[in-house]
Amino acid sequence: MAFRLEEINADEDFPELIQCEWEAYENPEQYFFRLFCPIVGSHPNARQESLEECTARQREWHLSDPTSYWQKVVDTGTGKIVAGALWKICSRNPFEEQEHESAYWYPEGDRREYVNAALELFEAPRSRLAPVPQWKDCLLVVKDLNIIFTLPEYRRKGIGDMIMEWGVAKAAQMHVDMWLDATIYGIPLYKKHGFMIVNENNLCPQRESPSKEWEAIHRELSPMVMWQMKKSV
């Protein structure tokens, strides 16, 4: 089995790419993923409709962001997209002008407010720990979405290493440190490529006298812990 790593075709690849992303993050379920990719509604077509909305939104984010660089990994035997990664190539400090965009992909109400608060918690360590321009990989904020994922049946075949080796080489070429936000599942891969944990971040916001809506989404998304990791030049 052979694989090819290449830049995506933004006009053609997003439906298959984001389908791959959803399958990867749902197996096993990673709660932070629903901050950005919720299933809205409970009707029979809710997941498919939410997937289509998410696909269009992530394509729009990509096309409107000059720092966005999406990659795909293709099974050369079948032509299937089996993994993906989003890197950000930043020519200046991306944390100098932080803007907290509302999570407009959630319906108005306390579910959206909960997600807004969680995203602020997510972003906070980045501006404190990463004061210089850099490459950053993996996982998630509204306008600085960094992702790496592999379909369950294609894991442990060297695909994650292929993606990380590309990023590490690019960072070395640019003479910049690398930062990322890791889940518990990604930490072993990143440590293998020289990253060190520098911070642990609980993304579950608290509120005095929370509404039933707030409490419901808190139960759905807990626990949400991310670890900031760094690899120096």
N, C-alpha and C positions, 0 to 999 in steps of 0.2 A: 504494500500500500504506500503510495507516494502522495506528497502534498506540495502545493505551490502557494507562496505568500505573495500577494500583490495588492495594489491600490484598487479600491472599488470603482465601478462605473456607476456614478450617481444617478444616471438616467435609467438604469436597468436593475441594479442589485438590491435596492433597499427592501422590497417585499420579502425576498428570500433571506436577506441578512438579518432583518429584525425578527422574522419567524424563528431563525436560528437563535437569536439572542433570548427570546422569550422561552424557548424550550430549554436552553441552558440554565437560565436563572430560576426556572420552575422545578429543576431536577438537580439537586434538592432545592426546595423553596428558600429563596433569600429575601427576607422581608424588606430590606432597604430598597430593593428593585421596584416595589410598588409605590415608593415615593414618586417615581418618574413614570411608571408604566402601570397605572391602576386598571383593574377591571371595573368599569363603571356600569352599575345596574346588576340585576340578577336574572334577567330574561334569558332564554336559551341562546340567543345570538350575542350576548354581552361580551364574551371573551373575543369573538371574531371582530366585532365592531370596535372594541377597545384596541385590539391589535392593529387594525387598519388606521385608526386615529393616531396611534403611537408611531406607526411607520411614516405617515405623512409628516408628523411633527419632527421626528428625528431627521428626516431628509431636509426639511426647512431649516432646522438648526444648522445642519452641515453646510448647506448652500449659502447661508447668511454669515458664516463665521470663517474668516480667512485663515484662522489657526487650526481648523479642523482637518484631520487627516485620518480617514477611515481605511482600514485594511481588511481583506478577507483571506481566509485560507480555504483552498479548493482541493477536494479529492480529485486528483488528476485522472483517476479511473472512471469516475462518474460525472465529473463536472459540478458536483454538489458543493455548496458553501457549508463548511463544517465548523468554522470558527471565525471570529472577528475581533478587531481591536480598534479603538479610537484613541489616537494620540493627539496632543495639542502642541504645535510648534509655535513657541512664543518668542517674538523678537524683542519684547520688553516685559517688564514685571507685570504679570497678569493680575496682581493683587493690589496695584496702586489705586485703582478706581473700582471698588466693589459695588455692585448694584444688586439688591435683593429683589428678584422678579417674583411676583406672585405665581403660585402654582395653578395657573389658569386652566390646566387640563383636569383639575378636580372641580366638581360643582361647588358653587358658593356655599359657605357654611363652615361649621367647626371642623369638618374633615379637611377642608382646604387650609384652615388656620393651623391645624395640627401639622400638616405637611410643611407649610411655610416656616413654622417654628423649628421643625426638624432640619430643614435645609439650612437655616441660619446656624444651627449647631454644627452641621456638617462643614460649612464653609469656614467657621471661626479658626480652627487650627491652621488652615492653609496660609492665611495672611500673617499669622504669628510665626509660623515655623519656616516659611519659604519666602524670604525677602528679596530674592534675585530672580531674573528670567531663567526659565528652565524648561526641560521636557517633563511632562507629567503623564503618568499612565494610571488608568483604572480608578476608580469608580466614584462617582456620580455627584454632580451639582447641576443646577439648572443650565447656566450658560457655559459651563466648563466640564462637560460630560466626558469622562474618560472611562473606557470600558475594555474588558478583555473577557472572552467567553468561548467555550467549546461545547459542542453537542455531547451529551453523556456517552454515547457509544463510540466517540472518537477520543476520549480522554486517555491519558497515559500512553500516548503514541508520539510524544515529542513535539506536539503542536504548540503548547505553551512556551516551551524552550525556543522554538523557532521565532515566535513573536517577540519574546523578551530579548533574544540575541540581536534582533534587528534594532530594537529600541536602545539597548545598551551601546551598540556600535554607533548609532546616530548621535546619542548624547556625548560620546567620546569625541566624535567628529566636531561637535559644536562646543566642546569644552564647558559643559554645564552639568550641574548636579541633577539627579533624577529624584522626583518625589512621587508618591502614589498613596492612595487610600485603599487599604486591603480589607477583605473579609477574612474570617477564620479559614476559609477554604483556600484562599490565595496565598497566605503567608508562607507555606513551605516552598512554593515556586519562586517567590520573590527573594527569600533568604538564599536559595540556591544560586541566584544571580547577583548576590552581593548586597542586597538591601538589608537595612537594620530598622527595627521598630524604634520610633522616637516619641510616639504618643498613642494613647488609647482614648477613644472618643465615643461616649454614649449618645446616640442620636434621638433618644426618646424624650421629648419635652414634657415638662410638668406644668400644671395649672391648678391654682386654687379653685375649688368648687367647679370642677370640670362638668360640662354637659354630658348627656348620655351619648351624643354623637362623638364627642371627643374621647370618652372612655371606650367606645366601641372600636374606633380606629386604633387607639392605643393597644388594645388587646390583639387586634389583627396584625399589627406590625412589630410587636415586641417579641423577643429582644432585637435591638438594632445597635450593634457595636462595630465600629471601624477602627482600624489601626493605621496611623500615618507611618510611612516607611521612607527611608532615604538611602540613596546610593551616591556617594561623592565621586567627583571626577577623579 
